[in-house]
Amino acid sequence: MIIKQFYSKSLPVIQATKDKHKGQIVSLQDLVMFCENLEKELKIQDELFEQQLQKHHRLAINKTKLLEQKYMHKTENSAAVDLAAGQARSSV
């Protein structure tokens, strides 16, 4: 899925680069320039995609930590209630 997202975002970049150079590639040097420009554009897209992926990964980790904290908080509260109930029973 992640690879599919990357390629779906890269294809318009490739097509735009091809359109930009359409009719201009008449020599090997033109072809080399086209490939270099395409490589630059794809590197930019790769960096943006990587940033998005890292952001998503951090959000997933933060969500997991919040769930763990909620669980720990509920467990601590439950233990405190059990302890208080036990103390109340023993003092009766």
C-alpha positions in Angstrom: 0.0 0.0 0.0 2.8 2.4 0.9 4.7 1.7 -2.3 1.5 2.1 -4.3 1.0 5.6 -2.7 4.6 6.5 -3.6 4.2 5.5 -7.2 0.8 7.2 -7.5 2.4 10.4 -6.4 5.5 9.9 -8.5 3.7 9.2 -11.8 2.4 12.7 -12.3 5.9 14.0 -11.6 7.3 11.6 -14.3 4.6 12.6 -16.7 5.1 16.4 -16.1 8.9 16.0 -16.6 8.2 14.1 -19.9 5.7 16.7 -21.0 8.2 19.5 -20.2 10.9 17.9 -22.4 8.6 16.7 -25.1 10.0 17.6 -28.5 13.2 18.7 -26.9 15.0 15.4 -26.7 16.9 15.2 -30.0 20.3 14.2 -28.8 21.9 12.0 -26.2 22.8 15.1 -24.1 19.1 16.1 -24.1 18.2 12.6 -22.9 20.8 12.8 -20.1 19.4 16.2 -19.1 15.9 14.8 -19.0 17.0 11.9 -16.8 18.9 14.2 -14.5 15.8 16.4 -14.1 13.6 13.4 -13.6 16.0 12.1 -10.9 15.9 15.4 -9.1 12.1 15.6 -9.1 11.9 12.0 -7.9 14.3 12.7 -5.1 12.2 15.6 -4.0 9.1 13.4 -4.1 10.9 10.7 -2.2 12.0 13.1 0.6 8.4 14.5 0.9 7.0 10.9 1.0 9.6 9.9 3.6 8.6 12.9 5.8 5.0 12.0 5.5 5.8 8.4 6.4 7.8 9.5 9.4 5.0 11.8 10.5 2.5 9.0 10.2 4.8 6.6 12.1 5.2 9.1 14.9 1.5 9.6 15.1 1.0 5.8 15.3 3.6 5.6 18.1 2.0 8.5 20.0 -1.4 6.9 19.7 0.0 3.6 21.0 1.6 5.4 24.0 -1.6 7.1 24.8 -3.5 3.8 24.8 -0.8 2.3 27.0 -1.0 5.2 29.4 -4.8 5.0 29.6 -4.6 1.3 30.3 -1.9 1.8 33.0 -4.0 4.6 34.5 -7.1 2.4 34.6 -5.1 -0.5 36.1 -3.6 1.8 38.8 -7.1 3.2 39.6 -8.5 -0.3 39.8 -5.7 -1.4 42.1 -6.3 1.7 44.3 -10.0 1.0 44.5 -9.4 -2.7 45.3 -6.9 -1.7 48.0 -9.3 0.9 49.5 -12.1 -1.7 49.5 -9.9 -4.3 51.1 -8.9 -1.8 53.9 -12.5 -0.8 54.4 -13.5 -4.5 54.8 -10.7 -5.2 57.2 -11.5 -2.3 59.5 -15.1 -3.4 59.8 
